[in-house]
Amino acid sequence: MQGVDPAWLPDEAFRPIGTRRTLIRGSGPLVDTVHGEVAEACVRFGGSVSRDGSPEPYDLVLELTGAGSGGGDGDEAFTFERGDGRTTVTASGGPGLLYGFFHVVRLGDAAFQGSWERAENRPELALRMLDHWDNVAVHPVMGQVERGYAGGSLFWADGRARGELLGRVRAYGRLLAACGINAVAVNNVNVHATEARLLTDRIGEVAEIAAALRPYGIRTHLSVTFAAPLVLGGLTTADPSDEAVRAWWAQATARVYEAIPDFGGYVVKADSEGQPGPFAYGRSHADGANMLAAALTAADSGSAAGYGGTVHWRAFVYDHRQDWRDRTTDRARAAYDHFVPLDGEFAENAVLQVKHGPMDFQVREPVSPLIGAMPGTRLAVELQATQEYTGHQRHVCWLGPMWSEVLRFRADGESAVGELARGGLVAVSNVGDDPFWTGHPLAQANLYTFGRLAWQPHADPRQILDEWIHLTFGTGPSAGLHAILDGSWRTYEKYTAPLGVGWMVQPGHHYGPSVDGYEYSPWGTYHFADRDGIGVDRSAATGTGFAGQYAKPWASVYESPDTCPDELLLFFHHMSYGHMLHNGKTVIQHIYDTHFEGVEEVEAAREVWASLVDLVDPARHARVTERFEEQLRSAREWRDQVNSYFFRKSGVPDAHGRRIH
């Protein structure tokens, strides 16, 4: 759309297709989408496109070969090959043809050069989803988008769906399909009064959004409140064992599918941070999830498999009213303690959605021990693309390396997290109505990287970054952008979170440093720094026992400071400031050094960006320049506050004599 940054789909990316002769075979809505994309590229660049054949030779053939051409259903796999001067993509389903088309876009000219052996490309995870924490009505505390750093909602404005701007929603679906995302939840997991009504009398607005996303194979999901029968249905209970409650959910779900036949399902945050749930009725999370799962597989849906919907039940459940003096209560333990006893009790279409770490999307924390501990339950792993604890999209912080570490981690000692996520990969969206989609233009790299890793969890994130840079900026600034983005996550970690300690943020909005901001709050996020040391003892021998929740070999690795990795040491152990790390530095000197280094690395990245002024669109360059100024100011503030705090706590001077206030 005019005035909106094209992200990784600029016109130029379609030139290799738009200058050639293309044949498209097959029928169905997604095939029509592919035809529209190719036809538009040909108008721009002079090529031609035909439907269903003629004897003339073609440079590119996009062919639907199976019965999955109807609607958005069908296989997502596609084959790609090149021989005898022709590039061919075949698929048995409309989604596969769409993804195969975008595969050609990513390859560019290389797709039409040399020979390529026939190869199948199939997503490793069936569900690749974004959760939008968007509010329909502007919330007095949370605003329009909770933890959103790219303006207002793409979907909602002035208390209703953005009817006049649904063209941008369609453009958003196009962006998502181009990186392999196939599902979106369109409202906040904290379901307020207005948002609750989307399930019933306002489902038509959700249907409008679903219609805008459907041409690119995106299924729409909805966050719902567990208390809906009370809030919306006039019942006196929301007890999942109550027949009237179950009937209410079945009827409400039937009406949803009347409006949105390809509806994806529900997202539920229950018994978490004040949200209602089954605990109020003495029921378990499995009881609550299975009630909704049954409604989504209703026998009278007209299909033997039911509606085909899924309930995503979030495992973010913990006591948020803790006493900071009580060191036996450990928020990190909570998800494991709540859910492992329920393994095997969840319905097949009930997916337990687990945050990748045991706390809350910190810049460094271990992988959640819940992943790998529930073999009888479908798990979805949840990441956070919106940069709540990684700089609010004011700071450059490319999260691909962190996510890749998580997905490759062998949580049960044998299988990687990416293999254990049978319920899919989910990310909290970082997109809003900002002209640059993500506020910070370089934060688009996180959105693209998430989609590509969800398709192939073992992919090299730096190759994915290569793709994004090439598609978005061309080849000119490639080396400079790699220098800026490659190490940006570890740079951010250096000036904010030492050795696995997080939460040193301003309470509430979570931007900027406050070392003791949450230290004495009821949320359970502490560093326990005193005059002698810092860190939380989570060992089984002397601490909270959290380390013992891990499978072998990780339980023994994390149990001892001698084997615990440096980057997680203070997450698992309370250590003296003079403790010698594996890298040969003391804990306190590591804190000083990394905070100085982090600022220096931001200064260097800012200079690299400045040098790209003639290689980058002026508006995009100006926005990133402005963000770098704020990042550098903030990094210096982090350095000075954290170093001063620990100098005063420890009384140990910097070995290099640098100024610490």
Secondary structure, DSSP 8 states (H G I E B T S, - for coil): -TTS--TT--GGGGHHHHTSEEEEE--SHHHHHHHHHHHHHHHHHS-EEEES--SS--SEEEEEEEEETSTT-S---EEEEEETTEEEEEEEEHHHHHHHHHHHHHHGGGGGSS-EEEEEE--SSS-EEEE--EEEEEETTTEEETT--SSS-SSEETTEE-GGGHHHHHHHHHHHHHHT--EEE-S-SS--HHHHGGGTTTHHHHHHHHHHHGGGT-EEEEE--TTHHHHTT--S---TT-HHHHHHHHHHHHHHHHH-TT--EEEE--SSTT---GGGGT--HHHHHHHHHHHTT-GGGSSTTTT--EEEEE-----SS--TT-SS--GGGHHHHHHGGGTT-S-TTEEEEEESSSSSS-SS----TTTTS-TTS-EEEEEE-S-TTTTTTTS----HHHHHHHHH-BTTSSSBHHHH-TTEEEEE----SSTTSSSSGGGHHHHHHHHHHHH-TTS-HHHHHHHHHHHHH-STTHHHHHHHHTTHHHHHHHHH-GGG----B-TTT--SB-TTTTTTSTT-------SSEE-----TTTS-SGGGGS-TTHHHHHHSTTTS-GGGHHHH--EETT-B-TTS-BHHHHHHHHHHHHHHHHHHHHHHHHHTTTTS-HHHHHHHHHHHHHHHHHHHHHHHHHHHHHHHHH----TT-----
